[in-house]
Amino acid sequence: MPNTIGIITSSNKENKDFITTNTEFTSKRRKLTNQLNLRVKRLSPKAKIPRRSSVKAAGYDLYSASNITIPAKGKALVPTDLAVVVPEGTYGRVAPRSGLALRNSIDCGGGVVDADYRGPVGVILFNHGEVDYQGDRVAQLVLERICTPDVVEIEELDETERGNRGFGSTGLQ
């Protein structure tokens, strides 16, 4: 049978090798693309795609998908109506926005988006201020590399100059 592009026969080894190599390349390129991108799925029409507010911004702004109001001295779980896939080897840290903290006394509670989490991203906001708060950009998602070594139980810890002194002890003379 003559060599015909697109038909793989046992006598068409070069074509078979090309297709195998090309498939492996495409698979590797797709995997690399997935590793380098923050993949985002809108769960409702109200969801806004996260974006960085400047070229060198560390975090991606997260937006509220509802008109929720955080009462003075209160807290609320603010929906973003987004699900994300963080790049391989990272996790997402939901972090406060400094301007909200300074101007409105709004802080962000602990928030980690694990690499295997596929549910909606919510933002825990605390209003330390005296007035109710309602806003659009509520937090930022910062992608951080993660190291997950095995846990090894030991009998003794290595000695250090600091030892077990903590809670501000390094500033004392």
DSSP file (Angstrom, degrees, kcal/mol; ACC not computed):
  #  RESIDUE AA STRUCTURE BP1 BP2  ACC     N-H-->O    O-->H-N    N-H-->O    O-->H-N    TCO  KAPPA ALPHA  PHI   PSI    X-CA   Y-CA   Z-CA
    1    1 A M              0   0    0      0, 0.0     3,-0.1     0, 0.0     8,-0.1   0.000 360.0 360.0 360.0 133.1    0.0    0.0    0.0
    2    2 A P        -     0   0    0      0, 0.0     2,-0.5     0, 0.0    10,-0.1  -0.295 360.0 -91.2 -70.2 155.6    1.5    3.4   -0.9
    3    3 A N        -     0   0    0      8,-0.1     2,-0.4     5,-0.0     5,-0.1  -0.547  50.9-179.5 -67.5 119.6    2.3    6.0    1.8
    4    4 A T    >   -     0   0    0     -2,-0.5     3,-2.0     3,-0.4     2,-0.1  -0.990  31.9-112.8-125.1 127.8   -0.8    8.1    2.2
    5    5 A I  T 3  S+     0   0    0     -2,-0.4     3,-0.1     1,-0.3    -2,-0.0  -0.349 101.6  20.5 -60.3 131.5   -0.9   11.0    4.7
    6    6 A G  T 3  S+     0   0    0      1,-0.2     2,-0.5    -2,-0.1    -1,-0.3   0.210 101.4  97.5  96.4 -15.0   -3.4   10.2    7.5
    7    7 A I    <   -     0   0    0     -3,-2.0     2,-0.6     2,-0.0    -3,-0.4  -0.934  59.6-155.9-109.2 125.9   -3.5    6.5    7.0
    8    8 A I        +     0   0    0     -2,-0.5     2,-0.3    -3,-0.1     5,-0.1  -0.878  20.5 165.4-104.3 122.6   -1.2    4.5    9.3
    9    9 A T    >   -     0   0    0     -2,-0.6     3,-1.8     3,-0.1     7,-0.2  -0.850  51.8-105.8-126.1 166.9   -0.1    1.1    8.2
   10   10 A S  T 3  S+     0   0    0     -2,-0.3     3,-0.3     1,-0.3    -1,-0.0   0.780 123.7  52.3 -63.9 -24.3    2.6   -1.2    9.5
   11   11 A S  T 3  S+     0   0    0      1,-0.2     2,-0.3     2,-0.1    -1,-0.3   0.456  95.8  72.8 -87.7   0.2    4.6   -0.3    6.4
   12   12 A N    <>  +     0   0    0     -3,-1.8     4,-2.1     1,-0.2    -1,-0.2  -0.425  54.6 147.5-110.5  55.8    4.1    3.4    7.1
   13   13 A K  H  >  +     0   0    0     -2,-0.3     4,-2.9    -3,-0.3     5,-0.2   0.870  67.9  54.5 -61.9 -41.6    6.5    3.7   10.1
   14   14 A E  H  > S+     0   0    0     -3,-0.2     4,-2.4     1,-0.2    -1,-0.2   0.925 111.0  45.1 -61.3 -44.7    7.7    7.3    9.4
   15   15 A N  H  > S+     0   0    0      2,-0.2     4,-2.6     1,-0.2    -1,-0.2   0.908 113.5  50.5 -64.3 -42.0    4.1    8.6    9.3
   16   16 A K  H  X S+     0   0    0     -4,-2.1     4,-2.5     1,-0.2    -2,-0.2   0.919 111.5  47.9 -62.2 -44.5    3.2    6.6   12.5
   17   17 A D  H  X S+     0   0    0     -4,-2.9     4,-2.8     2,-0.2    -2,-0.2   0.898 111.6  51.0 -63.2 -40.9    6.3    8.0   14.3
   18   18 A F  H  X S+     0   0    0     -4,-2.4     4,-3.1    -5,-0.2     5,-0.2   0.938 112.1  45.7 -61.9 -47.2    5.4   11.6   13.1
   19   19 A I  H  X S+     0   0    0     -4,-2.6     4,-2.7     2,-0.2    -2,-0.2   0.911 114.2  48.8 -64.8 -41.9    1.9   11.3   14.4
   20   20 A T  H  X S+     0   0    0     -4,-2.5     4,-2.5     2,-0.2    -2,-0.2   0.938 114.8  44.9 -61.5 -47.0    3.0    9.7   17.7
   21   21 A T  H  X S+     0   0    0     -4,-2.8     4,-2.6     2,-0.2    -2,-0.2   0.917 114.6  48.5 -63.3 -43.9    5.6   12.5   18.2
   22   22 A N  H  X S+     0   0    0     -4,-3.1     4,-2.8     2,-0.2    -2,-0.2   0.893 111.8  49.6 -64.0 -40.5    3.1   15.2   17.2
   23   23 A T  H  X S+     0   0    0     -4,-2.7     4,-2.6    -5,-0.2    -2,-0.2   0.916 112.0  47.9 -64.5 -43.0    0.5   13.8   19.6
   24   24 A E  H  X S+     0   0    0     -4,-2.5     4,-2.6     2,-0.2    -2,-0.2   0.913 112.7  49.2 -63.0 -42.1    3.1   13.7   22.4
   25   25 A F  H  X S+     0   0    0     -4,-2.6     4,-2.9     2,-0.2    -2,-0.2   0.935 112.3  47.4 -61.9 -46.8    4.1   17.2   21.6
   26   26 A T  H  X S+     0   0    0     -4,-2.8     4,-2.7     1,-0.2    -2,-0.2   0.908 112.9  49.3 -61.7 -42.1    0.5   18.4   21.6
   27   27 A S  H  X S+     0   0    0     -4,-2.6     4,-2.3     2,-0.2    -1,-0.2   0.912 113.3  46.0 -63.7 -42.9   -0.2   16.6   24.9
   28   28 A K  H  X S+     0   0    0     -4,-2.6     4,-2.7     2,-0.2    -2,-0.2   0.896 113.1  50.2 -66.3 -40.4    2.9   18.1   26.5
   29   29 A R  H  X S+     0   0    0     -4,-2.9     4,-2.7     2,-0.2    -2,-0.2   0.915 111.4  48.5 -64.4 -42.5    2.0   21.6   25.1
   30   30 A R  H  X S+     0   0    0     -4,-2.7     4,-2.4     2,-0.2    -2,-0.2   0.918 112.9  48.2 -62.6 -43.1   -1.5   21.3   26.5
   31   31 A K  H  X S+     0   0    0     -4,-2.3     4,-1.9     2,-0.2    -2,-0.2   0.918 112.5  48.1 -64.1 -43.4   -0.2   20.1   29.9
   32   32 A L  H  X S+     0   0    0     -4,-2.7     4,-1.5     2,-0.2    -2,-0.2   0.908 111.0  51.2 -63.7 -42.0    2.3   23.0   30.0
   33   33 A T  H  X S+     0   0    0     -4,-2.7     4,-0.8     1,-0.2     3,-0.3   0.920 110.8  48.3 -60.3 -44.0   -0.4   25.5   29.0
   34   34 A N  H  < S+     0   0    0     -4,-2.4     3,-0.4     1,-0.2    -1,-0.2   0.845 109.5  53.7 -65.4 -32.9   -2.6   24.1   31.8
   35   35 A Q  H  < S+     0   0    0     -4,-1.9    -1,-0.2     1,-0.2    -2,-0.2   0.805 113.1  42.8 -69.8 -29.0    0.3   24.4   34.2
   36   36 A L  H  < S+     0   0    0     -4,-1.5     2,-0.4    -3,-0.3    -1,-0.2   0.485 103.7  76.2 -99.1  -4.0    0.9   28.1   33.4
   37   37 A N  S  < S-     0   0    0     -4,-0.8     2,-0.8    -3,-0.4    48,-0.0  -0.838  70.1-135.2-112.9 146.0   -2.7   29.3   33.3
   38   38 A L        -     0   0    0     -2,-0.4     2,-0.4    48,-0.1    48,-0.2  -0.887  32.6-152.2 -88.8 109.9   -5.2   30.1   36.0
   39   39 A R  E     -A   85   0A   0     46,-2.2    46,-2.7    -2,-0.8     2,-0.4  -0.746  14.5-169.9 -92.8 131.5   -8.3   28.4   34.6
   40   40 A V  E     -A   84   0A   0     -2,-0.4     2,-0.5    44,-0.2    44,-0.2  -0.955  13.3-164.9-128.4 136.1  -11.6   30.0   35.6
   41   41 A K  E     -A   83   0A   0     42,-3.1    42,-2.1    -2,-0.4     2,-0.4  -0.985  19.3-136.0-120.6 126.2  -15.2   28.9   35.2
   42   42 A R  E     -A   82   0A   0     -2,-0.5    40,-0.2    40,-0.2    39,-0.1  -0.668  13.5-169.5 -77.0 129.6  -18.1   31.3   35.7
   43   43 A L  S    S+     0   0    0     38,-3.3    39,-0.2    -2,-0.4    -1,-0.1   0.532  72.9  12.2 -96.5  -9.2  -20.9   29.6   37.7
   44   44 A S  S >  S-     0   0    0     37,-0.7     3,-1.3     1,-0.0    -1,-0.2  -0.971  81.0-105.2-155.6 163.9  -23.4   32.4   37.0
   45   45 A P  T 3  S+     0   0    0      0, 0.0    -1,-0.0     0, 0.0    -3,-0.0   0.711 116.3  64.6 -65.7 -18.8  -23.7   35.4   34.7
   46   46 A K  T 3  S+     0   0    0     19,-0.1     2,-0.1     2,-0.1    35,-0.0   0.642  79.2 106.1 -78.7 -14.0  -23.0   37.6   37.7
   47   47 A A    <   -     0   0    0     -3,-1.3     2,-0.4    34,-0.2    34,-0.1  -0.413  58.4-152.3 -70.0 139.0  -19.4   36.2   38.0
   48   48 A K        -     0   0    0     32,-0.4    15,-0.4    15,-0.2     3,-0.1  -0.935  22.4-113.3-112.2 136.4  -16.6   38.5   36.9
   49   49 A I        -     0   0    0     -2,-0.4    12,-0.1     1,-0.1    33,-0.0  -0.464  38.6-110.9 -65.8 131.5  -13.3   37.0   35.6
   50   50 A P        +     0   0    0      0, 0.0     2,-0.3     0, 0.0    12,-0.2  -0.319  43.3 179.4 -62.2 146.2  -10.4   37.8   38.0
   51   51 A R  B     -B   61   0B   0     10,-0.7    10,-3.1    -3,-0.1     2,-0.4  -0.992  31.4-113.7-147.3 155.1   -7.9   40.2   36.7
   52   52 A R        -     0   0    0     -2,-0.3     8,-0.2     8,-0.3     3,-0.0  -0.721  19.7-143.7 -86.5 138.2   -4.7   41.9   37.8
   53   53 A S  S    S+     0   0    0      6,-0.4     2,-0.3    -2,-0.4    -1,-0.1   0.600  82.8  18.9 -82.4  -9.8   -5.1   45.7   38.2
   54   54 A S  S >  S-     0   0    0      1,-0.1     3,-1.5     0, 0.0    -1,-0.1  -0.972  86.0-103.7-150.7 164.0   -1.5   46.3   36.9
   55   55 A V  T 3  S+     0   0    0     -2,-0.3    -1,-0.1     1,-0.3    -3,-0.0   0.839 121.3  36.5 -58.5 -36.2    1.1   44.4   35.0
   56   56 A K  T 3  S+     0   0    0     -3,-0.0    -1,-0.3    -4,-0.0     2,-0.1   0.241  83.8 132.5-104.9  13.5    3.2   43.6   38.0
   57   57 A A    <   -     0   0    0     -3,-1.5    -5,-0.1     1,-0.1     0, 0.0  -0.418  49.2-148.6 -63.8 138.1    0.3   43.1   40.5
   58   58 A A  S    S+     0   0    0     -2,-0.1    85,-0.5    84,-0.0     2,-0.3   0.823  73.7  52.6 -77.1 -32.7    0.8   39.9   42.5
   59   59 A G  E    S- C   0 142B   0     83,-0.2     2,-0.5    -8,-0.0    -6,-0.4  -0.695  73.8-128.4-112.3 158.9   -2.9   39.1   42.9
   60   60 A Y  E     - C   0 141B   0     81,-2.3    81,-2.8    -2,-0.3    -8,-0.3  -0.907  37.5-115.9-100.3 122.8   -6.0   38.7   40.7
   61   61 A D  E     -BC  51 140B   0    -10,-3.1   -10,-0.7    -2,-0.5     2,-0.4  -0.356  25.6-150.4 -62.3 133.9   -8.9   40.9   41.9
   62   62 A L  E     - C   0 139B   0     77,-2.9    76,-2.3   -12,-0.2    77,-1.2  -0.893  11.2-152.2-106.1 137.9  -11.9   38.8   43.1
   63   63 A Y  E     - C   0 137B   0     -2,-0.4   -15,-0.2   -15,-0.4    74,-0.2  -0.837  18.0-112.3-114.0 145.3  -15.3   40.4   42.7
   64   64 A S        -     0   0    0     72,-2.9    16,-0.2    -2,-0.3    58,-0.0  -0.541  16.8-159.5 -70.3 137.2  -18.6   39.9   44.6
   65   65 A A  S    S+     0   0    0     14,-2.9     2,-0.3    -2,-0.2    15,-0.1   0.330  73.8  49.0 -98.6   5.5  -21.3   38.2   42.6
   66   66 A S  S    S-     0   0    0     13,-0.4    -2,-0.1    70,-0.1    12,-0.0  -0.892  85.5-114.2-137.7 168.8  -24.0   39.4   44.9
   67   67 A N        +     0   0    0     -2,-0.3    69,-0.1    67,-0.1    -3,-0.0  -0.121  58.0 158.8 -93.0  36.7  -25.1   42.7   46.5
   68   68 A I        -     0   0    0     11,-0.1     2,-0.5    67,-0.1    67,-0.4  -0.303  31.1-146.0 -64.8 142.8  -24.3   41.3   49.9
   69   69 A T        -     0   0    0     65,-0.1    65,-0.2    63,-0.0    -1,-0.1  -0.944   2.8-146.1-111.9 130.9  -23.8   43.9   52.7
   70   70 A I  B     -F  133   0C   0     63,-3.3    63,-2.5    -2,-0.5     3,-0.1  -0.862  26.8-131.8 -94.7 114.5  -21.3   43.2   55.5
   71   71 A P    >   -     0   0    0      0, 0.0     3,-2.5     0, 0.0    56,-0.3  -0.251  33.1 -83.3 -67.0 153.6  -22.7   44.7   58.6
   72   72 A A  T 3  S+     0   0    0      1,-0.3    58,-0.2    58,-0.2    60,-0.1  -0.306 118.9   6.0 -52.9 134.3  -20.6   47.0   60.9
   73   73 A K  T 3  S+     0   0    0     54,-0.8    -1,-0.3    56,-0.8    55,-0.2   0.672 118.8 105.3  61.5  19.2  -18.6   44.7   63.2
   74   74 A G    <   -     0   0    0     -3,-2.5    53,-3.1    53,-0.2     2,-0.3  -0.447  58.7-136.8-117.0-170.7  -19.9   41.7   61.3
   75   75 A K  E     -G  126   0D   0     51,-0.2     2,-0.3    -2,-0.2    51,-0.2  -0.953  14.1-175.9-145.4 162.5  -18.8   39.2   58.8
   76   76 A A  E     -G  125   0D   0     49,-1.9    49,-2.8    -2,-0.3     2,-0.7  -0.985  30.5-121.4-158.3 151.0  -20.2   37.5   55.7
   77   77 A L  E     -G  124   0D   0     -2,-0.3    47,-0.2    47,-0.2    -2,-0.0  -0.888  34.8-156.4 -94.5 113.5  -19.3   34.8   53.2
   78   78 A V  E     -G  123   0D   0     45,-3.4    45,-2.5    -2,-0.7     2,-0.2  -0.815   7.3-138.0 -97.7 121.0  -19.2   36.7   49.8
   79   79 A P  E     -G  122   0D   0      0, 0.0   -14,-2.9     0, 0.0   -13,-0.4  -0.524  19.3-175.2 -77.7 143.0  -19.8   34.5   46.7
   80   80 A T        -     0   0    0     41,-1.5   -32,-0.4   -16,-0.2    42,-0.1   0.560  32.6-137.5-102.6 -16.3  -17.7   35.1   43.6
   81   81 A D        +     0   0    0     40,-0.4   -38,-3.3     1,-0.2   -37,-0.7   0.839  64.2 120.7  56.9  36.2  -19.6   32.5   41.6
   82   82 A L  E     -A   42   0A   0     39,-0.4    39,-2.8   -40,-0.2     2,-0.4  -0.942  48.2-162.8-124.4 148.3  -16.3   31.3   40.2
   83   83 A A  E     -A   41   0A   0    -42,-2.1   -42,-3.1    -2,-0.3     2,-0.3  -0.980  21.2-166.1-122.1 143.2  -14.6   27.9   40.2
   84   84 A V  E     -A   40   0A   0     35,-0.5     2,-0.5    -2,-0.4   -44,-0.2  -0.901  24.8-150.0-131.6 156.5  -10.9   27.8   39.4
   85   85 A V  E     -A   39   0A   0    -46,-2.7   -46,-2.2    -2,-0.3    30,-0.1  -0.974  26.7-149.0-121.0 112.0   -8.1   25.4   38.6
   86   86 A V        -     0   0    0     -2,-0.5   -48,-0.1    28,-0.2     3,-0.1  -0.473  31.7 -87.4 -79.7 153.7   -4.8   26.8   39.9
   87   87 A P    >   -     0   0    0      0, 0.0     3,-1.6     0, 0.0   -52,-0.2  -0.217  56.8 -85.3 -59.1 149.3   -1.6   26.0   38.0
   88   88 A E  T 3  S+     0   0    0      1,-0.3     3,-0.1   -54,-0.2    -3,-0.0  -0.259 116.1  25.3 -55.2 137.0    0.2   22.8   38.9
   89   89 A G  T 3  S+     0   0    0      1,-0.3    57,-2.1    -3,-0.1     2,-0.3   0.553 111.3  86.3  84.3   8.5    2.5   23.2   41.9
   90   90 A T  E <   -D  145   0B   0     -3,-1.6    -1,-0.3    55,-0.3     2,-0.3  -0.831  55.4-157.0-130.5 169.5    0.6   26.1   43.3
   91   91 A Y  E     -D  144   0B   0     53,-1.9    53,-2.5    -2,-0.3     2,-0.5  -0.933  27.1-114.1-136.0 163.6   -2.4   27.0   45.5
   92   92 A G  E     -DE 143 113B   0     21,-2.6    21,-3.6    -2,-0.3     2,-0.6  -0.874  21.2-158.5-102.0 129.3   -4.5   30.1   45.6
   93   93 A R  E     -DE 142 112B   0     49,-3.2    49,-2.7    -2,-0.5     2,-0.7  -0.930  13.1-141.8-105.8 120.3   -4.4   32.3   48.7
   94   94 A V  E     -D  141   0B   0     17,-2.3    17,-0.4    -2,-0.6    47,-0.2  -0.732  33.7-177.3 -81.1 114.7   -7.4   34.5   49.1
   95   95 A A  E     -D  140   0B   0     45,-3.3    45,-2.4    -2,-0.7    14,-0.1  -0.793  26.1-102.1-119.8 154.7   -5.9   37.7   50.5
   96   96 A P        -     0   0    0      0, 0.0     2,-0.5     0, 0.0    43,-0.2  -0.277  30.7-119.9 -68.8 159.5   -7.2   41.1   51.7
   97   97 A R     >  -     0   0    0     41,-0.3     4,-1.9     9,-0.2     3,-0.4  -0.906  17.0-141.7 -98.8 126.9   -7.0   44.2   49.5
   98   98 A S  H  > S+     0   0    0     -2,-0.5     4,-2.5     1,-0.2     5,-0.2   0.848  98.5  55.2 -61.4 -36.9   -5.0   46.9   51.3
   99   99 A G  H  > S+     0   0    0      1,-0.2     4,-2.8     2,-0.2     5,-0.4   0.887 107.3  49.8 -64.4 -39.1   -7.2   49.7   50.2
  100  100 A L  H  > S+     0   0    0     -3,-0.4     4,-1.9     2,-0.2     6,-1.6   0.898 111.9  49.0 -65.4 -39.4  -10.3   48.1   51.6
  101  101 A A  H  X S+     0   0    0     -4,-1.9     4,-1.0     4,-0.3    -2,-0.2   0.934 117.0  40.9 -65.0 -45.7   -8.5   47.5   54.9
  102  102 A L  H  < S+     0   0    0     -4,-2.5    -2,-0.2    -5,-0.2    -3,-0.2   0.942 126.6  29.6 -69.3 -49.3   -7.3   51.1   55.1
  103  103 A R  H  < S+     0   0    0     -4,-2.8    -3,-0.2    -5,-0.2    -2,-0.2   0.796 136.6  20.3 -86.1 -28.9  -10.4   53.0   53.9
  104  104 A N  H  < S-     0   0    0     -4,-1.9    25,-0.4    -5,-0.4    -3,-0.2   0.391  92.8-120.6-125.0   2.6  -13.2   50.6   55.1
  105  105 A S     <  +     0   0    0     -4,-1.0    23,-3.0    -5,-0.4     2,-0.5   0.846  59.6 153.0  58.2  35.6  -11.7   48.4   57.8
  106  106 A I  E     -H  127   0D   0     -6,-1.6     2,-0.3    21,-0.2    -1,-0.2  -0.855  19.2-179.5-100.3 128.0  -12.5   45.3   55.7
  107  107 A D  E     -H  126   0D   0     19,-2.5    19,-2.9    -2,-0.5     2,-0.4  -0.831  22.1-125.2-123.9 163.6  -10.3   42.3   56.3
  108  108 A C  E     -H  125   0D   0     -2,-0.3    17,-0.2    17,-0.2     3,-0.1  -0.905  19.6-135.1-113.8 133.1  -10.3   38.9   54.7
  109  109 A G        -     0   0    0     15,-3.2    15,-0.3    -2,-0.4   -15,-0.1  -0.317  50.4 -58.1 -80.4 169.3  -10.5   35.6   56.6
  110  110 A G        +     0   0    0     13,-0.1     2,-0.4    -2,-0.1    -1,-0.2  -0.167  63.9 171.7 -49.7 127.5   -8.4   32.5   56.0
  111  111 A G        +     0   0    0    -17,-0.4   -17,-2.3    -3,-0.1     2,-0.4  -0.915  11.3 169.5-148.8 118.8   -8.8   31.4   52.5
  112  112 A V  E     -E   93   0B   0     -2,-0.4     2,-0.7   -19,-0.2   -19,-0.2  -0.996  18.9-156.4-127.9 131.6   -6.9   28.7   50.6
  113  113 A V  E     -E   92   0B   0    -21,-3.6   -21,-2.6    -2,-0.4   -27,-0.0  -0.907  22.3-149.2-106.1 104.2   -7.9   27.3   47.2
  114  114 A D    >   -     0   0    0     -2,-0.7     3,-1.6   -23,-0.2   -28,-0.2  -0.317  22.5-113.2 -71.7 156.1   -6.2   23.9   47.0
  115  115 A A  T 3  S+     0   0    0      1,-0.3   -29,-0.1   -25,-0.2    -1,-0.1   0.756 116.7  46.6 -62.4 -25.7   -5.2   22.5   43.6
  116  116 A D  T 3  S+     0   0    0    -31,-0.1     2,-0.4     2,-0.0    -1,-0.3   0.373  86.3 108.8-100.1   6.0   -7.8   19.7   43.8
  117  117 A Y    <   +     0   0    0     -3,-1.6   -33,-0.2     1,-0.1    -4,-0.0  -0.687  34.1 170.1 -84.4 132.2  -10.7   22.0   44.8
  118  118 A R        +     0   0    0     -2,-0.4    -1,-0.1   -35,-0.1     3,-0.1   0.241  42.2 102.6-124.6  10.7  -13.3   22.5   42.1
  119  119 A G  S    S-     0   0    0      1,-0.2   -35,-0.5   -36,-0.1     2,-0.1  -0.186  83.4 -62.7 -87.0-176.8  -16.1   24.2   44.0
  120  120 A P        -     0   0    0      0, 0.0     2,-0.6     0, 0.0   -37,-0.2  -0.393  49.1-123.2 -68.5 142.1  -17.2   27.8   44.2
  121  121 A V        -     0   0    0    -39,-2.8   -41,-1.5    -2,-0.1   -39,-0.4  -0.769  33.1-175.3 -87.0 122.8  -14.6   30.3   45.6
  122  122 A G  E     -G   79   0D   0     -2,-0.6     2,-0.5   -43,-0.2   -28,-0.1  -0.853  15.9-142.1-116.2 155.8  -16.1   32.3   48.5
  123  123 A V  E     -G   78   0D   0    -45,-2.5   -45,-3.4    -2,-0.3     2,-0.7  -0.974   6.7-146.0-122.0 122.1  -14.5   35.1   50.4
  124  124 A I  E     -G   77   0D   0     -2,-0.5   -15,-3.2   -15,-0.3     2,-0.4  -0.784  24.3-170.2 -86.2 116.3  -14.9   35.5   54.1
  125  125 A L  E     -GH  76 108D   0    -49,-2.8   -49,-1.9    -2,-0.7     2,-0.5  -0.906  12.0-160.1-112.9 138.0  -15.0   39.2   54.9
  126  126 A F  E     -GH  75 107D   0    -19,-2.9   -19,-2.5    -2,-0.4     2,-0.8  -0.959   7.9-151.7-112.9 129.9  -14.8   40.9   58.3
  127  127 A N  E     + H   0 106D   0    -53,-3.1   -54,-0.8    -2,-0.5   -53,-0.2  -0.877  19.4 172.2-102.9 103.5  -16.1   44.4   58.7
  128  128 A H        +     0   0    0    -23,-3.0   -22,-0.1    -2,-0.8   -23,-0.1   0.435  52.1  97.6 -86.9  -0.5  -14.1   45.9   61.6
  129  129 A G  S    S-     0   0    0    -25,-0.4   -56,-0.8   -24,-0.4   -55,-0.1  -0.127  82.7-116.6 -85.3-179.3  -15.6   49.4   60.9
  130  130 A E  S    S+     0   0    0    -58,-0.2     2,-0.3   -57,-0.1   -58,-0.2   0.472  92.8  59.0 -95.9  -6.3  -18.5   51.3   62.3
  131  131 A V  S    S-     0   0    0    -27,-0.2   -58,-0.2   -60,-0.1    -2,-0.2  -0.919  90.7 -98.6-126.3 152.4  -20.6   51.3   59.1
  132  132 A D        -     0   0    0     -2,-0.3     2,-0.4   -60,-0.1    -2,-0.1  -0.263  39.2-145.9 -61.7 152.8  -22.0   48.6   56.9
  133  133 A Y  B     +F   70   0C   0    -63,-2.5   -63,-3.3    -4,-0.1     2,-0.4  -0.984  23.0 172.0-129.5 136.8  -20.0   47.8   53.7
  134  134 A Q        +     0   0    0     -2,-0.4     2,-0.3   -65,-0.2   -65,-0.1  -0.978  22.5 154.8-137.7 126.8  -21.1   46.7   50.3
  135  135 A G        -     0   0    0    -67,-0.4   -71,-0.1    -2,-0.4     3,-0.1  -0.907  43.2-135.0-150.5 175.8  -18.5   46.5   47.5
  136  136 A D  S    S+     0   0    0     -2,-0.3   -72,-2.9     1,-0.3     2,-0.7   0.898  92.8  47.2 -99.2 -69.4  -17.4   45.1   44.2
  137  137 A R  E     +C   63   0B   0    -74,-0.2    -1,-0.3     1,-0.2   -74,-0.3  -0.713  66.2 167.2 -80.3 115.4  -13.7   44.1   44.4
  138  138 A V  E     -     0   0B   0    -76,-2.3   -41,-0.3    -2,-0.7     2,-0.3   0.671  53.6 -18.4-109.6 -20.4  -13.6   42.2   47.7
  139  139 A A  E     -C   62   0B   0    -77,-1.2   -77,-2.9   -43,-0.2     2,-0.4  -0.921  60.7-111.0-165.3-175.4  -10.3   40.3   47.8
  140  140 A Q  E     -CD  61  95B   0    -45,-2.4   -45,-3.3    -2,-0.3     2,-0.6  -0.991  15.7-134.8-135.9 149.1   -7.4   39.1   45.7
  141  141 A L  E     -CD  60  94B   0    -81,-2.8   -81,-2.3    -2,-0.4     2,-0.5  -0.907  22.2-168.7-103.5 116.2   -6.3   35.7   44.7
  142  142 A V  E     -CD  59  93B   0    -49,-2.7   -49,-3.2    -2,-0.6     2,-0.5  -0.919  13.6-142.2-107.7 125.6   -2.5   35.3   45.0
  143  143 A L  E     - D   0  92B   0    -85,-0.5     2,-0.4    -2,-0.5   -51,-0.2  -0.760  24.0-177.0 -89.0 127.5   -1.0   32.1   43.5
  144  144 A E  E     - D   0  91B   0    -53,-2.5   -53,-1.9    -2,-0.5     2,-0.1  -0.963  28.4-113.5-127.6 141.8    1.8   30.7   45.6
  145  145 A R  E     - D   0  90B   0     -2,-0.4     2,-0.4   -55,-0.2   -55,-0.3  -0.382  35.5-147.0 -66.8 150.8    4.2   27.8   45.0
  146  146 A I        -     0   0    0    -57,-2.1     2,-0.5    -2,-0.1    -1,-0.0  -0.951  13.9-161.4-127.6 143.7    3.7   24.9   47.4
  147  147 A C        -     0   0    0     -2,-0.4   -57,-0.0     2,-0.0    -2,-0.0  -0.991   8.6-179.5-121.8 123.7    6.0   22.4   48.9
  148  148 A T        +     0   0    0     -2,-0.5     3,-0.1     3,-0.0    -2,-0.0  -0.629  11.0 177.1-126.1  73.3    4.5   19.3   50.4
  149  149 A P        -     0   0    0      0, 0.0     2,-0.1     0, 0.0    -2,-0.0  -0.265  40.0 -90.5 -71.0 162.9    7.2   17.1   51.8
  150  150 A D        -     0   0    0      1,-0.1     2,-0.5     2,-0.0     0, 0.0  -0.422  42.3-115.2 -67.7 149.1    6.5   13.8   53.7
  151  151 A V        -     0   0    0     -2,-0.1     2,-0.5    -3,-0.1    -1,-0.1  -0.772  31.8-170.9 -89.3 129.5    6.1   14.2   57.4
  152  152 A V        -     0   0    0     -2,-0.5     2,-0.3     2,-0.0    -2,-0.0  -0.981  15.8-139.7-123.8 120.1    8.7   12.4   59.4
  153  153 A E        -     0   0    0     -2,-0.5     2,-0.3     2,-0.0    -2,-0.0  -0.619  25.7-174.6 -78.6 135.8    8.3   12.0   63.2
  154  154 A I        -     0   0    0     -2,-0.3     3,-0.1     1,-0.1    -2,-0.0  -0.865  30.4-136.0-127.8 162.5   11.6   12.5   65.1
  155  155 A E  S    S+     0   0    0     -2,-0.3     2,-0.3     1,-0.2    -1,-0.1   0.856  87.2  19.9 -84.3 -39.2   12.6   12.2   68.8
  156  156 A E  S    S-     0   0    0      3,-0.0     2,-0.3     0, 0.0    -1,-0.2  -0.946  70.4-130.4-134.4 151.1   14.6   15.4   69.1
  157  157 A L        -     0   0    0     -2,-0.3     2,-0.0    -3,-0.1    -2,-0.0  -0.710  38.2 -96.1 -95.9 152.7   14.9   18.7   67.3
  158  158 A D        -     0   0    0     -2,-0.3     2,-0.2     1,-0.1    -1,-0.1  -0.367  44.3-109.7 -62.2 145.8   18.2   20.2   66.1
  159  159 A E        -     0   0    0     -3,-0.0     2,-0.3     3,-0.0    -1,-0.1  -0.562  40.3-178.9 -76.2 141.8   19.7   22.7   68.6
  160  160 A T        -     0   0    0     -2,-0.2     4,-0.1     1,-0.1     0, 0.0  -0.921  40.9-111.6-134.6 163.8   19.7   26.4   67.4
  161  161 A E  S    S+     0   0    0     -2,-0.3    -1,-0.1     1,-0.2    -2,-0.0   0.883 119.6  46.7 -61.4 -38.3   20.8   29.6   68.9
  162  162 A R  S >  S+     0   0    0      1,-0.2     3,-1.4     2,-0.1    -1,-0.2   0.864  85.2 173.6 -72.8 -37.0   17.2   30.8   69.3
  163  163 A G  T 3   -     0   0    0      1,-0.2    -1,-0.2     0, 0.0    -2,-0.1  -0.429  64.2 -24.3  66.0-133.4   16.0   27.6   70.8
  164  164 A N  T 3  S+     0   0    0     -2,-0.2     2,-0.5    -4,-0.1    -1,-0.2   0.204  96.1 125.4-101.8  15.5   12.4   27.7   71.9
  165  165 A R    <   +     0   0    0     -3,-1.4     2,-0.2     4,-0.0     3,-0.1  -0.637  35.2 147.7 -77.2 125.2   12.1   31.4   72.5
  166  166 A G        +     0   0    0     -2,-0.5     3,-0.2     1,-0.2    -2,-0.1  -0.679  27.4  68.3-139.2-168.9    9.1   32.8   70.5
  167  167 A F  S    S-     0   0    0      1,-0.2    -1,-0.2    -2,-0.2    -2,-0.0   0.930 128.6 -28.7  53.7  57.7    6.4   35.4   70.5
  168  168 A G  S >  S+     0   0    0     -3,-0.1     3,-1.2     4,-0.0     4,-0.3   0.501  99.7 128.2  89.7   4.6    8.6   38.5   70.0
  169  169 A S  G >   +     0   0    0      1,-0.3     3,-1.2    -3,-0.2    -3,-0.1   0.758  62.6  66.0 -68.8 -23.3   11.7   37.1   71.7
  170  170 A T  G 3  S+     0   0    0      1,-0.2    -1,-0.3    -5,-0.1    -3,-0.0   0.723  98.2  54.7 -72.7 -17.5   14.0   38.0   68.8
  171  171 A G  G <  S+     0   0    0     -3,-1.2     2,-0.3     2,-0.0    -1,-0.2   0.497  92.6  90.9 -89.5  -4.3   13.4   41.7   69.4
  172  172 A L    <         0   0    0     -3,-1.2    -4,-0.0    -4,-0.3    -3,-0.0  -0.695 360.0 360.0 -94.2 144.5   14.5   41.5   73.1
  173  173 A Q              0   0    0     -2,-0.3    -1,-0.1     0, 0.0    -3,-0.0   0.389 360.0 360.0-105.7 360.0   18.1   42.0   74.2
